[in-house]
Amino acid sequence: MMNRHVRLARRPIGKLRSADLELVETPIPDPGPGEVLIRNTWLSIDPSIRIRLADTTPNGYLPPLQPGDELSGLALGTVVASRSPEFAIGDLVSHTLGYREYAIVGTQAQTIGGYGAPARIDAGQLPIQWFLGPLGSAGLTAYVGLFEILELTTTDVLWVSSAAGAVGALAAQLAKLRGTTVLGSVGSPEKVAYLRDELGIPAFDYHDGPLPKSLAALAPRGIDAYFDNVGGDHLTAALDALRPSGRIALCGAIAGYDDSAVPGPPNLFTMVSKGLRMRGFRAGSFTHLEDSMRREVSGYLADGRLIHRESVFDGIESAIAALLAMLSGATVGKTLCRLDT
């Protein structure tokens, strides 16, 4: 049997294209001492992998991938061979060697910013892919950004950008469930309708006009907190809209993932004039909160108060298309690749 996996074919210039990536076959290796062979069943398709396809990465981030390197990402799979005392054949394991059908995983496998160390998952009666979404990294990122970084209260007005995405949709709903006034921005009329009609969250399409005007229409008295998944002009608009002592949680900057020339905000002095607080974060620094997040989020999912949508692509051969679709804004909710089971 052969192992199919996605690798970087050439360094992207500007927008990622399908020819920048390729699907290749190699023999399935045998696990060495302390390792397990995992047959992946679900792959998480996340925008952050685009950062590693550039020739340089930000200080403190994972190193750039080189042409010929395999892509990596969060994944779930079943152990089919084990030489590790920690995992048995049949265990469901989460790890970071996605974008492939089979993965050799050791206990010291690389994490993604501290998240994704190999771990056994007991899903019970829950859909296992939820542990890549609302009960996994996306859920923890939303939870941390709202309640640890922004320290939301019921009197706050919160703006969430990319509010129909994997993290944004969860953040918007969790904040609303905790009693915060929430509004979102998205990139299409269909996504506006999804937030407004299904999630009950006021939203605007950032293509419809100047961001400050669209934001002011939903928050005429300004905002107290901003959950930033986009950066660029969204962050600029947030700085102007924030009231004194406002807070910003920097989660992502997808506006610049395909275009490194996106400028930073020209109005940073408002941080001083308004006494604003801005903090970047990654879920991997807060894994001690994962159990608390899962208890709260699973309860909301069980009683239907939290709506979770997935954009699912089937087969490893669709992984490249899934990544391109997600980066272009064509997907809603959590983007996943489902492998044959």
Secondary structure, 3 states (H helix, E strand, C coil): CEEEEEEECCCCCCCCCHHHEEEEEEECCCCCCCEEEEEEEEEECCHHHHHHHCCCCCCCCCCCCCCCCECCECEEEEEEEECCCCCCCCCEEEECECCECEEEEECCCCCECCECCCEECCCCCCCHHHHHCCCCHHHHHHHHHHHHHCCCCCCCEEEECCCCEHHHHHHHHHHHHCCCEEEEEECCHHHHHHHHHHHCCCEEECCCCCHHHHHHHHCCCCEEEEEECCCHHHHHHHHHHEEEEEEEEECCCHHHCCCCCCCCCCCCCHHHHCCCEEEECCHHHHHHHHHHHHHHHHHHHHCCCCCCCEEEEECHHHHHHHHHHHHCCCCCEEEEEECCC
